Amino acid sequence: NTVMIKGGNNMGRVGVIMHRERHPGSFEIVHIKDAVGHTFSTRLQNVFVVGKGMKPWISLPKGNGIKLSIVEDRNAKMSK
């Protein structure tokens, strides 16, 4: 399922759920892979489903929820 992260350090990122870790009595962790291939994890409470499979049901924000590295972000801003 396509998901968008709604909280934490990964807020605004979009990806596909790869794996879900269950921890009884603690936070459940979800592992997500974005369109570029970067893998990250977050708490289940920060995940919001926005589509089925690879196709989102909503229009995504500019950049399609892909987090750029510091160098890539700087180069994109400098080229404008």
All heavy atoms as a GROMACS GRO file, in nm:
protein
  619
    1ASN      N    1   0.083  -0.119   0.000
    1ASN     CA    2   0.000   0.000   0.000
    1ASN      C    3   0.087   0.125   0.000
    1ASN      O    4   0.190   0.130   0.065
    1ASN     CB    5  -0.090   0.002   0.123
    1ASN     CG    6  -0.197  -0.102   0.116
    1ASN    OD1    7  -0.230  -0.150   0.009
    1ASN    ND2    8  -0.252  -0.138   0.229
    2THR      N    9   0.044   0.228  -0.071
    2THR     CA   10   0.114   0.355  -0.074
    2THR      C   11   0.075   0.433   0.051
    2THR      O   12  -0.043   0.443   0.084
    2THR     CB   13   0.076   0.435  -0.200
    2THR    OG1   14   0.110   0.358  -0.314
    2THR    CG2   15   0.151   0.566  -0.205
    3VAL      N   16   0.174   0.486   0.120
    3VAL     CA   17   0.149   0.559   0.244
    3VAL      C   18   0.222   0.692   0.243
    3VAL      O   19   0.320   0.711   0.171
    3VAL     CB   20   0.195   0.476   0.368
    3VAL    CG1   21   0.114   0.350   0.380
    3VAL    CG2   22   0.342   0.445   0.362
    4MET      N   23   0.170   0.785   0.324
    4MET     CA   24   0.236   0.913   0.347
    4MET      C   25   0.262   0.923   0.496
    4MET      O   26   0.178   0.883   0.577
    4MET     CB   27   0.149   1.030   0.301
    4MET     CG   28   0.210   1.166   0.327
    4MET     SD   29   0.112   1.300   0.264
    4MET     CE   30   0.185   1.317   0.103
    5ILE      N   31   0.377   0.976   0.533
    5ILE     CA   32   0.413   0.989   0.673
    5ILE      C   33   0.361   1.123   0.724
    5ILE      O   34   0.387   1.226   0.664
    5ILE     CB   35   0.567   0.980   0.691
    5ILE    CG1   36   0.621   0.857   0.621
    5ILE    CG2   37   0.603   0.980   0.838
    5ILE    CD1   38   0.560   0.727   0.665
    6LYS      N   39   0.284   1.118   0.833
    6LYS     CA   40   0.219   1.239   0.885
    6LYS      C   41   0.281   1.293   1.012
    6LYS      O   42   0.231   1.389   1.069
    6LYS     CB   43   0.070   1.213   0.906
    6LYS     CG   44   0.042   1.107   1.009
    6LYS     CD   45  -0.107   1.089   1.031
    6LYS     CE   46  -0.128   0.990   1.142
    6LYS     NZ   47  -0.257   1.001   1.202
    7GLY      N   48   0.391   1.233   1.059
    7GLY     CA   49   0.455   1.282   1.180
    7GLY      C   50   0.596   1.228   1.192
    7GLY      O   51   0.636   1.137   1.121
    8GLY      N   52   0.674   1.286   1.281
    8GLY     CA   53   0.811   1.241   1.303
    8GLY      C   54   0.910   1.307   1.208
    8GLY      O   55   0.876   1.402   1.136
    9ASN      N   56   1.032   1.257   1.207
    9ASN     CA   57   1.137   1.315   1.122
    9ASN      C   58   1.114   1.290   0.973
    9ASN      O   59   1.169   1.361   0.890
    9ASN     CB   60   1.274   1.257   1.161
    9ASN     CG   61   1.324   1.313   1.291
    9ASN    OD1   62   1.283   1.422   1.332
    9ASN    ND2   63   1.410   1.240   1.357
   10ASN      N   64   1.035   1.190   0.938
   10ASN     CA   65   1.010   1.157   0.798
   10ASN      C   66   0.880   1.218   0.746
   10ASN      O   67   0.830   1.175   0.642
   10ASN     CB   68   1.005   1.005   0.781
   10ASN     CG   69   1.137   0.939   0.808
   10ASN    OD1   70   1.239   0.987   0.760
   10ASN    ND2   71   1.137   0.833   0.884
   11MET      N   72   0.828   1.318   0.813
   11MET     CA   73   0.699   1.378   0.776
   11MET      C   74   0.700   1.424   0.630
   11MET      O   75   0.794   1.488   0.584
   11MET     CB   76   0.667   1.497   0.866
   11MET     CG   77   0.527   1.548   0.845
   11MET     SD   78   0.472   1.685   0.949
   11MET     CE   79   0.589   1.699   1.076
   12GLY      N   80   0.594   1.388   0.558
   12GLY     CA   81   0.578   1.429   0.419
   12GLY      C   82   0.632   1.330   0.318
   12GLY      O   83   0.605   1.343   0.199
   13ARG      N   84   0.706   1.231   0.363
   13ARG     CA   85   0.761   1.132   0.271
   13ARG      C   86   0.652   1.034   0.227
   13ARG      O   87   0.558   1.007   0.301
   13ARG     CB   88   0.876   1.056   0.334
   13ARG     CG   89   0.997   1.144   0.359
   13ARG     CD   90   1.110   1.069   0.418
   13ARG     NE   91   1.181   0.993   0.314
   13ARG     CZ   92   1.293   0.924   0.338
   13ARG    NH1   93   1.344   0.919   0.458
   13ARG    NH2   94   1.352   0.859   0.240
   14VAL      N   95   0.667   0.982   0.106
   14VAL     CA   96   0.570   0.888   0.048
   14VAL      C   97   0.644   0.762   0.008
   14VAL      O   98   0.756   0.769  -0.043
   14VAL     CB   99   0.500   0.951  -0.074
   14VAL    CG1  100   0.408   0.850  -0.141
   14VAL    CG2  101   0.423   1.074  -0.034
   15GLY      N  102   0.583   0.648   0.032
   15GLY     CA  103   0.646   0.522  -0.006
   15GLY      C  104   0.549   0.406   0.003
   15GLY      O  105   0.429   0.425   0.020
   16VAL      N  106   0.604   0.285  -0.008
   16VAL     CA  107   0.525   0.163  -0.005
   16VAL      C  108   0.567   0.082   0.117
   16VAL      O  109   0.686   0.069   0.147
   16VAL     CB  110   0.548   0.080  -0.133
   16VAL    CG1  111   0.471  -0.051  -0.128
   16VAL    CG2  112   0.509   0.160  -0.256
   17ILE      N  113   0.469   0.029   0.190
   17ILE     CA  114   0.497  -0.052   0.309
   17ILE      C  115   0.569  -0.179   0.268
   17ILE      O  116   0.522  -0.253   0.181
   17ILE     CB  117   0.368  -0.086   0.384
   17ILE    CG1  118   0.302   0.041   0.438
   17ILE    CG2  119   0.396  -0.184   0.498
   17ILE    CD1  120   0.168   0.017   0.504
   18MET      N  121   0.684  -0.204   0.331
   18MET     CA  122   0.760  -0.326   0.305
   18MET      C  123   0.739  -0.429   0.415
   18MET      O  124   0.723  -0.548   0.387
   18MET     CB  125   0.910  -0.294   0.294
   18MET     CG  126   0.944  -0.195   0.185
   18MET     SD  127   0.889  -0.246   0.023
   18MET     CE  128   0.994  -0.384  -0.007
   19HIS      N  129   0.740  -0.385   0.542
   19HIS     CA  130   0.734  -0.478   0.654
   19HIS      C  131   0.678  -0.406   0.775
   19HIS      O  132   0.694  -0.285   0.789
   19HIS     CB  133   0.876  -0.530   0.684
   19HIS     CG  134   0.880  -0.635   0.790
   19HIS    ND1  135   0.915  -0.606   0.919
   19HIS    CD2  136   0.850  -0.766   0.786
   19HIS    CE1  137   0.909  -0.718   0.990
   19HIS    NE2  138   0.869  -0.816   0.912
   20ARG      N  139   0.610  -0.480   0.861
   20ARG     CA  140   0.554  -0.425   0.985
   20ARG      C  141   0.601  -0.510   1.102
   20ARG      O  142   0.581  -0.631   1.102
   20ARG     CB  143   0.402  -0.425   0.978
   20ARG     CG  144   0.334  -0.376   1.101
   20ARG     CD  145   0.184  -0.376   1.079
   20ARG     NE  146   0.114  -0.352   1.202
   20ARG     CZ  147  -0.017  -0.352   1.213
   20ARG    NH1  148  -0.091  -0.375   1.108
   20ARG    NH2  149  -0.074  -0.328   1.328
   21GLU      N  150   0.666  -0.447   1.199
   21GLU     CA  151   0.713  -0.517   1.319
   21GLU      C  152   0.613  -0.496   1.431
   21GLU      O  153   0.579  -0.383   1.463
   21GLU     CB  154   0.849  -0.462   1.365
   21GLU     CG  155   0.963  -0.484   1.272
   21GLU     CD  156   1.091  -0.423   1.325
   21GLU    OE1  157   1.095  -0.385   1.445
   21GLU    OE2  158   1.185  -0.411   1.247
   22ARG      N  159   0.569  -0.604   1.490
   22ARG     CA  160   0.476  -0.595   1.602
   22ARG      C  161   0.554  -0.608   1.732
   22ARG      O  162   0.633  -0.700   1.748
   22ARG     CB  163   0.371  -0.704   1.594
   22ARG     CG  164   0.284  -0.692   1.471
   22ARG     CD  165   0.185  -0.807   1.464
   22ARG     NE  166   0.114  -0.808   1.338
   22ARG     CZ  167  -0.005  -0.752   1.320
   22ARG    NH1  168  -0.065  -0.690   1.418
   22ARG    NH2  169  -0.063  -0.757   1.202
   23HIS      N  170   0.532  -0.514   1.823
   23HIS     CA  171   0.597  -0.515   1.954
   23HIS      C  172   0.488  -0.499   2.060
   23HIS      O  173   0.448  -0.386   2.089
   23HIS     CB  174   0.699  -0.401   1.966
   23HIS     CG  175   0.811  -0.410   1.868
   23HIS    ND1  176   0.916  -0.496   1.886
   23HIS    CD2  177   0.834  -0.346   1.751
   23HIS    CE1  178   1.000  -0.483   1.783
   23HIS    NE2  179   0.952  -0.393   1.700
   24PRO      N  180   0.439  -0.608   2.116
   24PRO     CA  181   0.332  -0.598   2.217
   24PRO      C  182   0.376  -0.512   2.336
   24PRO      O  183   0.485  -0.530   2.390
   24PRO     CB  184   0.310  -0.743   2.260
   24PRO     CG  185   0.364  -0.825   2.148
   24PRO     CD  186   0.476  -0.745   2.089
   25GLY      N  187   0.294  -0.417   2.372
   25GLY     CA  188   0.324  -0.330   2.485
   25GLY      C  189   0.413  -0.212   2.449
   25GLY      O  190   0.449  -0.134   2.535
   26SER      N  191   0.449  -0.198   2.322
   26SER     CA  192   0.534  -0.088   2.278
   26SER      C  193   0.485  -0.040   2.141
   26SER      O  194   0.378  -0.080   2.096
   26SER     CB  195   0.679  -0.135   2.271
   26SER     OG  196   0.763  -0.027   2.238
   27PHE      N  197   0.564   0.044   2.077
   27PHE     CA  198   0.525   0.098   1.947
   27PHE      C  199   0.549  -0.004   1.836
   27PHE      O  200   0.650  -0.074   1.836
   27PHE     CB  201   0.606   0.225   1.916
   27PHE     CG  202   0.582   0.336   2.012
   27PHE    CD1  203   0.678   0.370   2.106
   27PHE    CD2  204   0.464   0.407   2.010
   27PHE    CE1  205   0.656   0.472   2.196
   27PHE    CE2  206   0.442   0.510   2.099
   27PHE     CZ  207   0.538   0.542   2.192
   28GLU      N  208   0.456  -0.010   1.741
   28GLU     CA  209   0.474  -0.095   1.624
   28GLU      C  210   0.550  -0.015   1.519
   28GLU      O  211   0.523   0.102   1.498
   28GLU     CB  212   0.339  -0.142   1.570
   28GLU     CG  213   0.266  -0.231   1.667
   28GLU     CD  214   0.142  -0.294   1.607
   28GLU    OE1  215   0.126  -0.289   1.484
   28GLU    OE2  216   0.063  -0.349   1.685
   29ILE      N  217   0.646  -0.078   1.455
   29ILE     CA  218   0.734  -0.013   1.359
   29ILE      C  219   0.698  -0.059   1.218
   29ILE      O  220   0.676  -0.177   1.194
   29ILE     CB  221   0.882  -0.046   1.388
   29ILE    CG1  222   0.918  -0.009   1.532
   29ILE    CG2  223   0.974   0.023   1.289
   29ILE    CD1  224   0.909   0.136   1.564
   30VAL      N  225   0.694   0.037   1.124
   30VAL     CA  226   0.664   0.008   0.984
   30VAL      C  227   0.786   0.046   0.901
   30VAL      O  228   0.839   0.156   0.914
   30VAL     CB  229   0.541   0.086   0.936
   30VAL    CG1  230   0.511   0.057   0.791
   30VAL    CG2  231   0.420   0.055   1.021
   31HIS      N  232   0.832  -0.047   0.815
   31HIS     CA  233   0.944  -0.020   0.724
   31HIS      C  234   0.886   0.017   0.588
   31HIS      O  235   0.800  -0.054   0.535
   31HIS     CB  236   1.034  -0.143   0.712
   31HIS     CG  237   1.101  -0.178   0.841
   31HIS    ND1  238   1.221  -0.125   0.878
   31HIS    CD2  239   1.063  -0.258   0.942
   31HIS    CE1  240   1.256  -0.172   0.996
   31HIS    NE2  241   1.160  -0.254   1.038
   32ILE      N  242   0.935   0.127   0.532
   32ILE     CA  243   0.879   0.183   0.408
   32ILE      C  244   0.991   0.206   0.308
   32ILE      O  245   1.102   0.242   0.346
   32ILE     CB  246   0.807   0.316   0.441
   32ILE    CG1  247   0.696   0.288   0.541
   32ILE    CG2  248   0.752   0.380   0.316
   32ILE    CD1  249   0.640   0.409   0.606
   33LYS      N  250   0.961   0.186   0.179
   33LYS     CA  251   1.056   0.211   0.071
   33LYS      C  252   0.998   0.316  -0.022
   33LYS      O  253   0.884   0.302  -0.068
   33LYS     CB  254   1.083   0.081  -0.005
   33LYS     CG  255   1.191   0.090  -0.107
   33LYS     CD  256   1.213  -0.047  -0.169
   33LYS     CE  257   1.357  -0.065  -0.206
   33LYS     NZ  258   1.382  -0.199  -0.258
   34ASP      N  259   1.074   0.423  -0.050
   34ASP     CA  260   1.022   0.530  -0.136
   34ASP      C  261   1.052   0.500  -0.283
   34ASP      O  262   1.112   0.398  -0.317
   34ASP     CB  263   1.073   0.667  -0.092
   34ASP     CG  264   1.222   0.684  -0.107
   34ASP    OD1  265   1.288   0.596  -0.164
   34ASP    OD2  266   1.274   0.788  -0.060
   35ALA      N  267   1.011   0.592  -0.371
   35ALA     CA  268   1.023   0.570  -0.515
   35ALA      C  269   1.167   0.564  -0.562
   35ALA      O  270   1.198   0.500  -0.662
   35ALA     CB  271   0.949   0.681  -0.590
   36VAL      N  272   1.258   0.629  -0.489
   36VAL     CA  273   1.399   0.630  -0.528
   36VAL      C  274   1.469   0.502  -0.483
   36VAL      O  275   1.572   0.464  -0.536
   36VAL     CB  276   1.470   0.754  -0.466
   36VAL    CG1  277   1.615   0.761  -0.506
   36VAL    CG2  278   1.399   0.881  -0.509
   37GLY      N  279   1.411   0.433  -0.385
   37GLY     CA  280   1.469   0.309  -0.334
   37GLY      C  281   1.523   0.320  -0.194
   37GLY      O  282   1.575   0.223  -0.140
   38HIS      N  283   1.514   0.438  -0.133
   38HIS     CA  284   1.559   0.455   0.004
   38HIS      C  285   1.460   0.390   0.099
   38HIS      O  286   1.339   0.403   0.083
   38HIS     CB  287   1.574   0.603   0.039
   38HIS     CG  288   1.677   0.671  -0.045
   38HIS    ND1  289   1.650   0.792  -0.106
   38HIS    CD2  290   1.803   0.638  -0.078
   38HIS    CE1  291   1.757   0.829  -0.173
   38HIS    NE2  292   1.852   0.737  -0.158
   39THR      N  293   1.512   0.320   0.199
   39THR     CA  294   1.428   0.254   0.298
   39THR      C  295   1.438   0.329   0.430
   39THR      O  296   1.546   0.371   0.470
   39THR     CB  297   1.475   0.109   0.319
   39THR    OG1  298   1.479   0.044   0.192
   39THR    CG2  299   1.380   0.033   0.408
   40PHE      N  300   1.324   0.348   0.496
   40PHE     CA  301   1.321   0.413   0.626
   40PHE      C  302   1.211   0.349   0.709
   40PHE      O  303   1.130   0.273   0.658
   40PHE     CB  304   1.300   0.564   0.613
   40PHE     CG  305   1.176   0.605   0.538
   40PHE    CD1  306   1.062   0.639   0.608
   40PHE    CD2  307   1.174   0.609   0.401
   40PHE    CE1  308   0.947   0.678   0.541
   40PHE    CE2  309   1.060   0.648   0.332
   40PHE     CZ  310   0.947   0.682   0.403
   41SER      N  311   1.212   0.376   0.838
   41SER     CA  312   1.112   0.317   0.927
   41SER      C  313   1.056   0.424   1.019
   41SER      O  314   1.122   0.524   1.048
   41SER     CB  315   1.171   0.203   1.008
   41SER     OG  316   1.281   0.248   1.083
   42THR      N  317   0.933   0.401   1.064
   42THR     CA  318   0.866   0.496   1.152
   42THR      C  319   0.762   0.421   1.233
   42THR      O  320   0.734   0.304   1.208
   42THR     CB  321   0.802   0.610   1.071
   42THR    OG1  322   0.753   0.709   1.160
   42THR    CG2  323   0.689   0.561   0.984
   43ARG      N  324   0.704   0.489   1.330
   43ARG     CA  325   0.596   0.429   1.410
   43ARG      C  326   0.469   0.417   1.327
   43ARG      O  327   0.443   0.498   1.238
   43ARG     CB  328   0.568   0.516   1.531
   43ARG     CG  329   0.679   0.520   1.631
   43ARG     CD  330   0.643   0.612   1.745
   43ARG     NE  331   0.749   0.615   1.845
   43ARG     CZ  332   0.747   0.694   1.951
   43ARG    NH1  333   0.646   0.775   1.972
   43ARG    NH2  334   0.847   0.690   2.037
   44LEU      N  335   0.390   0.319   1.361
   44LEU     CA  336   0.265   0.295   1.289
   44LEU      C  337   0.170   0.413   1.300
   44LEU      O  338   0.096   0.443   1.207
   44LEU     CB  339   0.198   0.167   1.344
   44LEU     CG  340   0.067   0.127   1.278
   44LEU    CD1  341   0.089   0.093   1.131
   44LEU    CD2  342   0.006   0.009   1.350
   45GLN      N  343   0.173   0.485   1.414
   45GLN     CA  344   0.084   0.600   1.433
   45GLN      C  345   0.114   0.713   1.335
   45GLN      O  346   0.029   0.798   1.311
   45GLN     CB  347   0.095   0.654   1.576
   45GLN     CG  348   0.043   0.563   1.682
   45GLN     CD  349   0.145   0.459   1.728
   45GLN    OE1  350   0.254   0.449   1.674
   45GLN    NE2  351   0.109   0.381   1.827
   46ASN      N  352   0.236   0.716   1.277
   46ASN     CA  353   0.275   0.823   1.185
   46ASN      C  354   0.242   0.792   1.040
   46ASN      O  355   0.270   0.873   0.952
   46ASN     CB  356   0.425   0.851   1.197
   46ASN     CG  357   0.462   0.906   1.333
   46ASN    OD1  358   0.380   0.964   1.402
   46ASN    ND2  359   0.586   0.885   1.372
   47VAL      N  360   0.183   0.675   1.013
   47VAL     CA  361   0.160   0.630   0.876
   47VAL      C  362   0.013   0.652   0.838
   47VAL      O  363  -0.077   0.622   0.915
   47VAL     CB  364   0.197   0.481   0.862
   47VAL    CG1  365   0.163   0.429   0.725
   47VAL    CG2  366   0.345   0.462   0.890
   48PHE      N  367  -0.009   0.706   0.716
   48PHE     CA  368  -0.142   0.730   0.664
   48PHE      C  369  -0.151   0.672   0.524
   48PHE      O  370  -0.074   0.713   0.434
   48PHE     CB  371  -0.168   0.882   0.661
   48PHE     CG  372  -0.306   0.919   0.617
   48PHE    CD1  373  -0.414   0.903   0.702
   48PHE    CD2  374  -0.328   0.973   0.492
   48PHE    CE1  375  -0.542   0.939   0.662
   48PHE    CE2  376  -0.455   1.009   0.451
   48PHE     CZ  377  -0.562   0.991   0.536
   49VAL      N  378  -0.240   0.577   0.501
   49VAL     CA  379  -0.252   0.510   0.371
   49VAL      C  380  -0.317   0.605   0.271
   49VAL      O  381  -0.423   0.661   0.297
   49VAL     CB  382  -0.333   0.379   0.383
   49VAL    CG1  383  -0.351   0.315   0.247
   49VAL    CG2  384  -0.265   0.284   0.479
   50VAL      N  385  -0.251   0.622   0.153
   50VAL     CA  386  -0.304   0.713   0.051
   50VAL      C  387  -0.325   0.642  -0.082
   50VAL      O  388  -0.362   0.707  -0.180
   50VAL     CB  389  -0.211   0.835   0.028
   50VAL    CG1  390  -0.206   0.922   0.151
   50VAL    CG2  391  -0.073   0.792  -0.015
   51GLY      N  392  -0.304   0.510  -0.089
   51GLY     CA  393  -0.326   0.441  -0.214
   51GLY      C  394  -0.310   0.291  -0.202
   51GLY      O  395  -0.269   0.239  -0.099
   52LYS      N  396  -0.342   0.223  -0.311
   52LYS     CA  397  -0.333   0.078  -0.317
   52LYS      C  398  -0.218   0.041  -0.409
   52LYS      O  399  -0.210   0.091  -0.522
   52LYS     CB  400  -0.464   0.021  -0.370
   52LYS     CG  401  -0.471  -0.129  -0.374
   52LYS     CD  402  -0.504  -0.184  -0.238
   52LYS     CE  403  -0.535  -0.331  -0.249
   52LYS     NZ  404  -0.528  -0.397  -0.122
   53GLY      N  405  -0.129  -0.046  -0.363
   53GLY     CA  406  -0.013  -0.083  -0.444
   53GLY      C  407   0.078   0.037  -0.464
   53GLY      O  408   0.112   0.106  -0.370
   54MET      N  409   0.118   0.061  -0.589
   54MET     CA  410   0.205   0.174  -0.620
   54MET      C  411   0.126   0.298  -0.665
   54MET      O  412   0.184   0.402  -0.689
   54MET     CB  413   0.302   0.135  -0.732
   54MET     CG  414   0.398   0.024  -0.695
   54MET     SD  415   0.517   0.070  -0.570
   54MET     CE  416   0.621   0.178  -0.664
   55LYS      N  417  -0.007   0.286  -0.678
   55LYS     CA  418  -0.088   0.396  -0.731
   55LYS      C  419  -0.158   0.472  -0.618
   55LYS      O  420  -0.241   0.415  -0.548
   55LYS     CB  421  -0.192   0.340  -0.827
   55LYS     CG  422  -0.279   0.445  -0.892
   55LYS     CD  423  -0.338   0.396  -1.019
   55LYS     CE  424  -0.435   0.492  -1.083
   55LYS     NZ  425  -0.394   0.628  -1.086
   56PRO      N  426  -0.127   0.602  -0.600
   56PRO     CA  427  -0.195   0.680  -0.496
   56PRO      C  428  -0.336   0.719  -0.540
   56PRO      O  429  -0.363   0.739  -0.658
   56PRO     CB  430  -0.106   0.804  -0.481
   56PRO     CG  431  -0.034   0.815  -0.610
   56PRO     CD  432  -0.020   0.676  -0.665
   57TRP      N  433  -0.427   0.728  -0.443
   57TRP     CA  434  -0.565   0.769  -0.470
   57TRP      C  435  -0.579   0.920  -0.470
   57TRP      O  436  -0.683   0.972  -0.508
   57TRP     CB  437  -0.658   0.711  -0.363
   57TRP     CG  438  -0.671   0.563  -0.367
   57TRP    CD1  439  -0.670   0.483  -0.476
   57TRP    CD2  440  -0.688   0.475  -0.254
   57TRP    NE1  441  -0.685   0.351  -0.440
   57TRP    CE2  442  -0.696   0.344  -0.304
   57TRP    CE3  443  -0.696   0.496  -0.119
   57TRP    CZ2  444  -0.712   0.234  -0.221
   57TRP    CZ3  445  -0.712   0.386  -0.036
   57TRP    CH2  446  -0.720   0.257  -0.088
   58ILE      N  447  -0.477   0.991  -0.425
   58ILE     CA  448  -0.482   1.137  -0.416
   58ILE      C  449  -0.367   1.195  -0.498
   58ILE      O  450  -0.275   1.124  -0.538
   58ILE     CB  451  -0.469   1.184  -0.270
   58ILE    CG1  452  -0.336   1.140  -0.211
   58ILE    CG2  453  -0.586   1.134  -0.186
   58ILE    CD1  454  -0.303   1.204  -0.079
   59SER      N  455  -0.372   1.326  -0.523
   59SER     CA  456  -0.259   1.390  -0.589
   59SER      C  457  -0.152   1.418  -0.484
   59SER      O  458  -0.182   1.466  -0.374
   59SER     CB  459  -0.304   1.520  -0.657
   59SER     OG  460  -0.364   1.606  -0.564
   60LEU      N  461  -0.028   1.384  -0.517
   60LEU     CA  462   0.082   1.400  -0.423
   60LEU      C  463   0.141   1.540  -0.431
   60LEU      O  464   0.129   1.608  -0.534
   60LEU     CB  465   0.190   1.296  -0.453
   60LEU     CG  466   0.147   1.152  -0.434
   60LEU    CD1  467   0.259   1.058  -0.478
   60LEU    CD2  468   0.110   1.126  -0.290
   61PRO      N  469   0.207   1.586  -0.324
   61PRO     CA  470   0.267   1.719  -0.326
   61PRO      C  471   0.385   1.726  -0.423
   61PRO      O  472   0.431   1.624  -0.475
   61PRO     CB  473   0.315   1.739  -0.182
   61PRO     CG  474   0.329   1.603  -0.128
   61PRO     CD  475   0.227   1.518  -0.197
   62LYS      N  476   0.433   1.847  -0.446
   62LYS     CA  477   0.546   1.868  -0.536
   62LYS      C  478   0.666   1.785  -0.488
   62LYS      O  479   0.695   1.781  -0.370
   62LYS     CB  480   0.583   2.017  -0.536
   62LYS     CG  481   0.696   2.053  -0.629
   62LYS     CD  482   0.716   2.202  -0.635
   62LYS     CE  483   0.765   2.254  -0.501
   62LYS     NZ  484   0.801   2.396  -0.504
   63GLY      N  485   0.729   1.714  -0.578
   63GLY     CA  486   0.840   1.628  -0.542
   63GLY      C  487   0.797   1.486  -0.510
   63GLY      O  488   0.880   1.400  -0.483
   64ASN      N  489   0.668   1.460  -0.512
   64ASN     CA  490   0.611   1.327  -0.488
   64ASN      C  491   0.655   1.265  -0.356
   64ASN      O  492   0.665   1.143  -0.344
   64ASN     CB  493   0.645   1.232  -0.603
   64ASN     CG  494   0.577   1.272  -0.730
   64ASN    OD1  495   0.466   1.327  -0.727
   64ASN    ND2  496   0.641   1.249  -0.843
   65GLY      N  497   0.684   1.346  -0.256
   65GLY     CA  498   0.716   1.295  -0.123
   65GLY      C  499   0.852   1.232  -0.112
   65GLY      O  500   0.876   1.151  -0.024
   66ILE      N  501   0.944   1.268  -0.202
   66ILE     CA  502   1.080   1.214  -0.198
   66ILE      C  503   1.170   1.313  -0.125
   66ILE      O  504   1.175   1.431  -0.159
   66ILE     CB  505   1.133   1.187  -0.340
   66ILE    CG1  506   1.046   1.081  -0.406
   66ILE    CG2  507   1.279   1.146  -0.337
   66ILE    CD1  508   1.075   1.059  -0.551
   67LYS      N  509   1.240   1.264  -0.023
   67LYS     CA  510   1.329   1.349   0.056
   67LYS      C  511   1.465   1.356  -0.012
   67LYS      O  512   1.527   1.254  -0.038
   67LYS     CB  513   1.344   1.293   0.197
   67LYS     CG  514   1.423   1.382   0.290
   67LYS     CD  515   1.423   1.325   0.430
   67LYS     CE  516   1.493   1.418   0.526
   67LYS     NZ  517   1.488   1.366   0.662
   68LEU      N  518   1.510   1.479  -0.042
   68LEU     CA  519   1.640   1.498  -0.105
   68LEU      C  520   1.748   1.505   0.000
   68LEU      O  521   1.724   1.547   0.113
   68LEU     CB  522   1.640   1.628  -0.186
   68LEU     CG  523   1.538   1.638  -0.300
   68LEU    CD1  524   1.544   1.776  -0.363
   68LEU    CD2  525   1.561   1.531  -0.404
   69SER      N  526   1.869   1.466  -0.038
   69SER     CA  527   1.982   1.482   0.053
   69SER      C  528   2.016   1.630   0.063
   69SER      O  529   1.966   1.713  -0.014
   69SER     CB  530   2.103   1.403   0.004
   69SER     OG  531   2.154   1.464  -0.113
   70ILE      N  532   2.101   1.666   0.156
   70ILE     CA  533   2.137   1.806   0.176
   70ILE      C  534   2.200   1.864   0.050
   70ILE      O  535   2.168   1.976   0.009
   70ILE     CB  536   2.232   1.819   0.297
   70ILE    CG1  537   2.160   1.776   0.424
   70ILE    CG2  538   2.285   1.960   0.311
   70ILE    CD1  539   2.250   1.762   0.545
   71VAL      N  540   2.287   1.788  -0.014
   71VAL     CA  541   2.356   1.836  -0.134
   71VAL      C  542   2.257   1.850  -0.250
   71VAL      O  543   2.260   1.950  -0.323
   71VAL     CB  544   2.470   1.739  -0.172
   71VAL    CG1  545   2.535   1.779  -0.303
   71VAL    CG2  546   2.574   1.735  -0.061
   72GLU      N  547   2.168   1.752  -0.269
   72GLU     CA  548   2.070   1.759  -0.376
   72GLU      C  549   1.975   1.876  -0.355
   72GLU      O  550   1.940   1.945  -0.451
   72GLU     CB  551   1.990   1.629  -0.384
   72GLU     CG  552   2.071   1.509  -0.428
   72GLU     CD  553   1.996   1.379  -0.411
   72GLU    OE1  554   1.903   1.374  -0.328
   72GLU    OE2  555   2.033   1.282  -0.478
   73ASP      N  556   1.932   1.899  -0.232
   73ASP     CA  557   1.844   2.010  -0.201
   73ASP      C  558   1.911   2.144  -0.230
   73ASP      O  559   1.851   2.234  -0.288
   73ASP     CB  560   1.800   2.002  -0.054
   73ASP     CG  561   1.692   2.102  -0.021
   73ASP    OD1  562   1.601   2.121  -0.104
   73ASP    OD2  563   1.698   2.162   0.089
   74ARG      N  564   2.037   2.157  -0.191
   74ARG     CA  565   2.111   2.280  -0.215
   74ARG      C  566   2.126   2.306  -0.364
   74ARG      O  567   2.105   2.418  -0.412
   74ARG     CB  568   2.248   2.273  -0.150
   74ARG     CG  569   2.333   2.396  -0.173
   74ARG     CD  570   2.473   2.378  -0.116
   74ARG     NE  571   2.557   2.489  -0.149
   74ARG     CZ  572   2.626   2.499  -0.263
   74ARG    NH1  573   2.619   2.403  -0.352
   74ARG    NH2  574   2.701   2.605  -0.288
   75ASN      N  575   2.162   2.202  -0.442
   75ASN     CA  576   2.178   2.218  -0.586
   75ASN      C  577   2.047   2.256  -0.655
   75ASN      O  578   2.047   2.336  -0.748
   75ASN     CB  579   2.235   2.090  -0.649
   75ASN     CG  580   2.378   2.067  -0.609
   75ASN    OD1  581   2.449   2.160  -0.571
   75ASN    ND2  582   2.422   1.942  -0.616
   76ALA      N  583   1.936   2.200  -0.608
   76ALA     CA  584   1.806   2.234  -0.667
   76ALA      C  585   1.770   2.380  -0.638
   76ALA      O  586   1.717   2.449  -0.726
   76ALA     CB  587   1.699   2.142  -0.610
   77LYS      N  588   1.800   2.427  -0.518
   77LYS     CA  589   1.771   2.567  -0.484
   77LYS      C  590   1.863   2.663  -0.558
   77LYS      O  591   1.821   2.772  -0.596
   77LYS     CB  592   1.782   2.588  -0.333
   77LYS     CG  593   1.670   2.524  -0.256
   77LYS     CD  594   1.685   2.548  -0.108
   77LYS     CE  595   1.572   2.481  -0.031
   77LYS     NZ  596   1.586   2.498   0.114
   78MET      N  597   1.987   2.625  -0.577
   78MET     CA  598   2.084   2.711  -0.646
   78MET      C  599   2.054   2.722  -0.795
   78MET      O  600   2.085   2.822  -0.858
   78MET     CB  601   2.226   2.660  -0.625
   78MET     CG  602   2.275   2.667  -0.483
   78MET     SD  603   2.286   2.834  -0.419
   78MET     CE  604   2.435   2.887  -0.498
   79SER      N  605   1.994   2.619  -0.854
   79SER     CA  606   1.966   2.621  -0.999
   79SER      C  607   1.846   2.709  -1.033
   79SER      O  608   1.827   2.743  -1.148
   79SER     CB  609   1.942   2.480  -1.048
   79SER     OG  610   1.824   2.426  -0.994
   80LYS      N  611   1.766   2.746  -0.933
   80LYS     CA  612   1.648   2.832  -0.960
   80LYS      C  613   1.686   2.976  -0.975
   80LYS      O  614   1.776   3.031  -0.939
   80LYS     CB  615   1.546   2.817  -0.848
   80LYS     CG  616   1.477   2.686  -0.853
   80LYS     CD  617   1.369   2.679  -0.749
   80LYS     CE  618   1.301   2.545  -0.755
   80LYS     NZ  619   1.194   2.532  -0.660
   0.00000   0.00000   0.00000
